[in-house]
Amino acid sequence: MWRSFGAIVAANLVARIFLALGLGFVTYVGLSAVLDQFSAALRSELTGLPADLVGFIGLTDLDIVINLVISAYSARLAISQLTKISVIGGGGS
């Protein structure tokens, strides 16, 4: 009796872990692709700017600011996926 109960609990736990990892991976890959596409579109828009404006962007380090914002969204996405994994797996409250 206890052996079958332990097998049911273990199977349920393994299923929850795989479900959480699968959903997290799919969400992360999808949103990462969206961020990459946004970054590529932004770069393509900035290449057509006049030389004076490109120089101004370089002086103000606006390109670094844009990279920081995109990196912040990526980090927020990664952290949110880690917290979702613990909540779905039953570890969070």
HELIX and SHEET records of a PDB file:
HELIX    1   1 TRP A    2  LEU A   46  1                                  45    
HELIX    2   2 ALA A   51  THR A   60  1                                  10    
HELIX    3   3 LEU A   62  ILE A   88  1                                  27    
END                                                                             
